[in-house]
């Protein structure tokens, strides 16, 4: 009998595959909700025609002594990969959150392709569709494109969708990342030496599209800065000890908030001279601060570190699968009470990270350790987990209503996985003119993430009203783009919003 076709898994994707642990499963979990009921046969038809049009999604991940491989033994069994799930009782949001929490805590079958759809036929008078997929297949930007390929602007168009075929991943990526192994191993012994070796390989690295060519070309002329940034990552202080950090268990809990209008968030950002991302991260910081305060924990001068993914895909590469993103470490100022002071401080810190080499370094690091011994990867994973309390990600979605298998999608939510000892993920997704927040936590650390997401709307109301109380000077007109300093205290009428 002929063996199943094989293809070596790239270093970066191997790294995400190896990060799987019972206390932190490397699954991206998403939910679509619908006003009307979906049928299981209709879901299977869409999955077969569009989801499986990506050849990699037909493959399972296999590891052996020679490395990690994509193996395609045949077409996936849709009776196993697309299944029914039924909610108890009145089947509202609380019941769906409980189901998603259970699925986010349950590993996928490693003997099959690492993805599964769960159709909930009795949710809130309509249906819900829960998707679980392992992070080794793709990052959030790519998965949004996969989702878009399964939808249509009209109900009729989403039913009549014809099968598509997407090209397989470009060859040579594995050889590229394996070439980075030596310099990254050297980095763990001495970051300056790593920077020197990377500069020596600069032309080859810059020629590869997945490595963010412009950023790597810049390192050829700024080798010292690159080495200093690498040393800063390797020698980073441990994150602050709050209830968001601690030993992890296997149970996760998910929650999502009521949506915020995207145009209002944009308007607040424009009024304050901040990006939408600055505003959203400040809302998350305020919600986390309030949660700690509600628990009676100290919050003054408290900061936690968050890992923020940064997209490194070249233009036109959003439809290719795989993980093509780097990471930056953001110190989140929970100790700042005033919403305006907090958003401006986050703006300042994000601007400071804008020219950082951190995303390129972390992408190279993950790509290299994926080809190294497992012990090396475990050391890197522990480094990431020790130095952060949360993963915070913001993925832009479509800004018009979509239909799936003949039904209109009401809401889209997703939850980002965490690695190592990180016990919390905050996911932000925009869809159809609204912004959705999702939180996933380790039950032993934060058993009630709904109390965190429930504060996002309140934090936005504070920021909105304070912005309306202006006028504020144009931050861009100030020297160096500095934002004006807001009052030192929050007015009493806004403290309990």
Buried (B, 14 or more C-beta within 10 A) or exposed (E): EEEBEEBBBBBBBBBBBBBBBEBBBBBBBBBBBBEEBBBBEBBBBBBBBBBBBBBBBBBBBBBEEEBBBBBBBEEBEBEEBBEEBEBEEEBEBEBBBBBBBBBBBEBBEEEBBBBBBBBBBBBBEBBBBBBBBBBBBBBBBBBBBBBBBBBBEEBEEBBEBEEEEBEBBEEEBBEBBBBBBBBBBBBBEBBBBBBBBBBEBBEEBBEBBBBBBEBBBBBBEBBEBBBBBBBBBBEBEEBBEBEBBBEBBBBBBBBBBEBBEBEEBBBBBEBBBBBBBBBBBBBBBBBBBBBBBEEEBEBEEBBBBBBBBBBBBBEEBBBBBBBBBBBBBBBBBBBBBBBBBBBBBBBBBBEEBEEBBBBBBBBBBBBBBBBBEEEBBBEBBEBBBBBBBBBBBBBBBBEEBBBBBBBBBBBBBBBBBBBBBBBBBBBBBBBBEBBBBBBBBBBBBBEBBBBBBBBBBBBBBBBBBBBEEEEBEEBEEEEEEBBBEBEEEBEEEBEEB
